[in-house]
Amino acid sequence: MQRGFPVPVEGTIIKPPKELVDEVEHPRVFKEFDFMDFLFYSFSEAAKPIDSAQQIYAFASQVQPKI
């Protein structure tokens, strides 16, 4: 029996459930994205200098980070 981490199939769009997002109190933080696009980005040269915990913000953030 093989065990490991489940990985979404190619073409899976990551997005929050509609019930959890509204424009006033709970705005969307990340844009919708294809999981495989993010996976390829996380191993790209552009993502190497970025801490792995911050890569999702660099890839899918709706707002620009404050520097």
Residue frames as a rotation matrix with the C-alpha (Angstrom) as fourth column:
MET 1
0.584 0.812 0.000 0.00
0.812 -0.584 0.000 0.00
0.000 0.000 -1.000 0.00
GLN 2
-0.458 -0.714 0.529 1.37
0.696 -0.658 -0.287 3.40
0.553 0.237 0.798 -0.97
ARG 3
0.506 0.556 -0.660 0.95
0.830 -0.521 0.198 6.32
-0.234 -0.648 -0.725 1.34
GLY 4
-0.660 -0.717 0.223 1.73
0.749 -0.652 0.120 9.94
0.060 0.246 0.967 0.80
PHE 5
-0.584 0.425 -0.692 0.26
-0.010 -0.856 -0.517 13.34
-0.812 -0.295 0.504 0.34
PRO 6
0.199 0.699 0.686 -2.78
0.838 0.241 -0.489 13.66
-0.507 0.673 -0.538 -1.89
VAL 7
-0.778 -0.431 -0.457 -2.21
0.087 -0.795 0.601 15.99
-0.622 0.427 0.656 -4.83
PRO 8
0.261 0.922 -0.286 -5.06
-0.241 -0.225 -0.944 17.50
-0.935 0.316 0.164 -6.82
VAL 9
0.140 -0.138 0.981 -5.37
0.831 0.555 -0.040 16.31
-0.539 0.820 0.192 -10.40
GLU 10
-0.863 -0.503 0.052 -4.22
0.429 -0.673 0.602 18.56
-0.268 0.542 0.797 -13.23
GLY 11
-0.560 0.660 0.501 -6.77
0.247 -0.444 0.861 21.26
0.791 0.606 0.086 -13.95
THR 12
0.140 0.603 -0.786 -7.99
0.964 0.097 0.246 21.55
0.224 -0.792 -0.568 -10.35
ILE 13
-0.133 -0.087 0.987 -8.80
0.087 -0.993 -0.076 25.17
0.987 0.075 0.139 -9.57
ILE 14
-0.473 -0.100 -0.876 -8.13
0.868 0.119 -0.482 26.20
0.152 -0.988 0.030 -5.97
LYS 15
-0.528 0.379 0.760 -10.70
-0.167 -0.924 0.345 28.68
0.833 0.056 0.551 -4.64
PRO 16
-0.959 0.210 0.192 -12.67
-0.181 0.068 -0.981 29.30
-0.219 -0.975 -0.027 -1.45
PRO 17
-0.450 0.883 0.134 -16.29
0.893 0.447 0.049 28.20
-0.017 0.142 -0.990 -1.08
LYS 18
-0.388 0.360 0.849 -18.67
0.318 -0.812 0.489 31.01
0.865 0.459 0.200 -2.10
GLU 19
0.637 0.723 -0.266 -20.30
0.466 -0.086 0.881 30.94
0.614 -0.685 -0.392 1.35
LEU 20
0.358 -0.580 -0.732 -17.05
0.885 -0.040 0.464 32.06
-0.298 -0.814 0.499 2.99
VAL 21
-0.736 -0.666 0.124 -16.39
0.659 -0.662 0.358 35.13
-0.157 0.345 0.925 0.82
ASP 22
0.588 0.803 0.100 -18.16
0.795 -0.551 -0.254 38.47
-0.149 0.228 -0.962 0.63
GLU 23
0.170 -0.537 0.826 -16.99
0.621 -0.592 -0.513 41.88
0.765 0.601 0.233 -0.52
VAL 24
0.519 0.129 0.845 -17.39
-0.363 -0.862 0.354 43.68
0.774 -0.491 -0.401 2.81
GLU 25
0.712 -0.132 0.690 -16.52
-0.687 0.072 0.723 41.59
-0.145 -0.989 -0.040 5.85
HIS 26
0.272 -0.591 0.759 -14.61
-0.007 0.788 0.616 38.64
-0.962 -0.173 0.210 4.34
PRO 27
0.636 -0.030 -0.771 -13.02
-0.734 -0.335 -0.591 39.67
-0.241 0.942 -0.235 1.04
ARG 28
0.940 -0.340 0.036 -11.08
0.322 0.844 -0.430 37.24
0.116 0.415 0.902 -1.11
VAL 29
0.554 -0.819 -0.147 -7.35
-0.312 -0.368 0.876 37.20
-0.772 -0.440 -0.459 -0.27
PHE 30
-0.587 -0.761 0.275 -6.10
-0.075 0.389 0.918 34.99
-0.806 0.519 -0.286 -3.11
LYS 31
-0.078 0.511 -0.856 -7.15
-0.988 -0.156 -0.003 34.81
-0.135 0.845 0.517 -6.74
GLU 32
0.800 0.352 0.485 -8.36
-0.264 0.933 -0.243 31.46
-0.538 0.066 0.840 -8.08
PHE 33
-0.009 -0.859 -0.512 -5.48
-0.990 -0.064 0.125 29.39
-0.140 0.508 -0.850 -9.44
ASP 34
0.730 0.113 -0.674 -4.67
-0.359 0.903 -0.237 26.06
0.581 0.415 0.700 -11.03
PHE 35
0.864 -0.373 0.338 -2.84
-0.221 0.321 0.921 23.89
-0.452 -0.870 0.194 -8.51
MET 36
0.543 -0.692 0.475 -0.35
0.802 0.595 -0.051 22.59
-0.247 0.409 0.879 -11.09
ASP 37
0.510 -0.350 0.786 0.57
0.287 -0.792 -0.539 26.16
0.811 0.500 -0.303 -12.09
PHE 38
0.745 -0.220 0.630 1.39
-0.638 -0.512 0.576 26.88
0.195 -0.830 -0.522 -8.46
LEU 39
0.801 -0.460 0.383 3.33
0.175 0.792 0.586 23.62
-0.572 -0.402 0.715 -8.11
PHE 40
0.449 -0.648 0.615 5.47
0.853 0.104 -0.512 24.44
0.268 0.754 0.599 -11.16
TYR 41
0.576 -0.207 0.791 5.95
-0.147 -0.978 -0.148 28.01
0.804 -0.031 -0.593 -9.89
SER 42
0.901 -0.167 0.401 7.09
-0.413 -0.038 0.910 26.79
-0.137 -0.985 -0.103 -6.47
PHE 43
0.499 -0.760 0.417 9.99
0.529 0.648 0.548 24.90
-0.687 -0.053 0.725 -8.12
SER 44
0.743 -0.179 0.645 10.87
0.551 -0.382 -0.742 27.69
0.379 0.907 -0.185 -10.58
GLU 45
-0.361 -0.931 0.050 13.91
0.817 -0.341 -0.465 29.98
0.450 -0.127 0.884 -10.49
ALA 46
-0.252 0.335 0.908 11.62
-0.130 -0.941 0.311 32.92
0.959 -0.040 0.281 -9.68
ALA 47
0.733 0.662 0.158 10.40
-0.278 0.079 0.957 31.24
0.621 -0.745 0.242 -6.49
LYS 48
0.234 -0.709 -0.666 13.78
0.621 0.636 -0.459 29.99
0.748 -0.306 0.589 -5.21
PRO 49
-0.737 -0.621 0.266 14.64
0.190 -0.568 -0.801 33.13
0.649 -0.540 0.536 -3.19
ILE 50
-0.128 0.793 0.596 11.15
-0.757 -0.466 0.458 33.23
0.641 -0.392 0.660 -1.63
ASP 51
-0.808 -0.076 0.584 10.50
-0.523 0.548 -0.653 31.42
-0.271 -0.833 -0.482 1.64
SER 52
-0.883 0.443 -0.155 8.20
0.259 0.736 0.625 28.47
0.392 0.512 -0.765 0.95
ALA 53
-0.363 0.779 -0.511 5.59
0.828 0.018 -0.561 29.78
-0.428 -0.626 -0.651 3.39
GLN 54
-0.185 0.237 -0.954 5.45
-0.104 -0.970 -0.221 33.05
-0.977 0.058 0.204 1.40
GLN 55
-0.950 -0.275 0.148 5.31
0.099 0.184 0.978 31.54
-0.296 0.944 -0.147 -2.10
ILE 56
-0.259 0.927 0.269 1.50
0.963 0.269 0.000 31.36
-0.073 0.259 -0.963 -2.14
TYR 57
0.393 0.361 -0.846 1.35
0.400 -0.895 -0.196 35.12
-0.828 -0.261 -0.497 -1.45
ALA 58
-0.474 -0.660 -0.582 3.81
-0.306 -0.496 0.812 35.84
-0.825 0.564 0.034 -4.26
PHE 59
-0.950 0.070 0.305 1.90
0.292 0.555 0.779 33.59
-0.114 0.829 -0.547 -6.66
ALA 60
-0.415 0.898 0.146 -1.78
0.745 0.243 0.622 34.18
0.523 0.366 -0.770 -5.92
SER 61
-0.561 0.190 -0.806 -2.19
0.625 -0.540 -0.563 37.26
-0.543 -0.820 0.184 -3.75
GLN 62
0.373 0.773 0.513 -5.03
0.921 -0.377 -0.100 39.63
0.116 0.509 -0.853 -4.65
VAL 63
0.999 -0.045 0.020 -3.19
-0.048 -0.977 0.209 42.57
0.010 -0.210 -0.978 -3.09
GLN 64
0.302 -0.953 0.034 0.41
0.063 -0.015 -0.998 43.65
0.951 0.303 0.055 -3.35
PRO 65
0.385 -0.213 -0.898 2.40
0.902 0.294 0.317 43.05
0.197 -0.932 0.305 -0.14
LYS 66
0.963 -0.102 0.248 3.43
-0.154 -0.967 0.201 46.14
0.219 -0.232 -0.948 1.84
ILE 67
0.325 -0.926 -0.192 7.18
0.730 0.375 -0.572 46.59
0.602 0.046 0.797 1.85
